[in-house]
Amino acid sequence: VSNKALHEVAIPNLELTLNDVLDRPLLRRVLSPQDLGFSQKTIAAEGVWEGSTIITVVPPEGGGQVSGYRLTAFYP
């Protein structure tokens, strides 16, 4: 995520959506930076926030097969 502003901004939350073969949502979760183990709370002026983490997701029983995902950054 990049910050093009001339001042620092908060790190956004991430919405992870797992989709089936027809692109229908099977599972949706909102993850905060703290949920993902990041201690940084802001992105510096004209800075970039990068990170990686491993997420293990177990789809609900009978919920269909996961075929794709969508990751959206947003501010609550």
N, C-alpha and C positions, 0 to 999 in steps of 0.2 A: 504494500500500500504506500503510495507516495503523497507527500504533503507539498503542494505547490504554493501554499500561503507563506507570508513573511513572518508568521508567528507559529508557535507550536500548537498542535491540536491533539486531542485525546485519541487513543487507539480505538478503532471501532470494534464492535462485536461482529461475530461471523455467524451466518445462518447456513447450516449444512442440510441439504435436502437430498435424500437418496431416491432415485426414480426407477420405475419399472421400464420395460421395453417400449411402452407407449408414452413415456415421459411423464407418467402420473406419479405424484409423490407417494412414497411408501413410508418414509420416516423423515421428520424434520426436527432439528435441534438447534438451539441458539447457544453459542459458545462465547464466553467473554475471554479476553486475553488471560485473565487469571485462571480460568478453567483449563486453558491450554498450557499453563505453567510459565507464562511470561510475566516478569516482574515490572517491565517497562510500562508506564502508563500514558506516555505521550510520544508523539513523533515530532522531532525538531523542525524548525522552520526550514522549508525547502529540503526536508529530509525524506528518508525512505525507511519503512518498517518492514523487516524481513524476518522470517522465522520458519521453523518447521517442527512438527510434532507428529507422533504416530497416534492415530485414533482407531480404536477397534470398535466396530458397530455390529451388534447382533440384531438383525431385522426381526420384527415380531413374527410369531408362529402364524403360518398361513397368509402372510402379508405379501407374498409374491417374491420374485427374484429380482435382486438389484441389478440394474443394467447401466446406470449412469448416476451422476451426481451434479449438484449445483452448489456453489459456494458464493455467498453474497456478503459483502461488508456493509454494515449499517450502524447508525447511531440510534440508541434507544431513546 
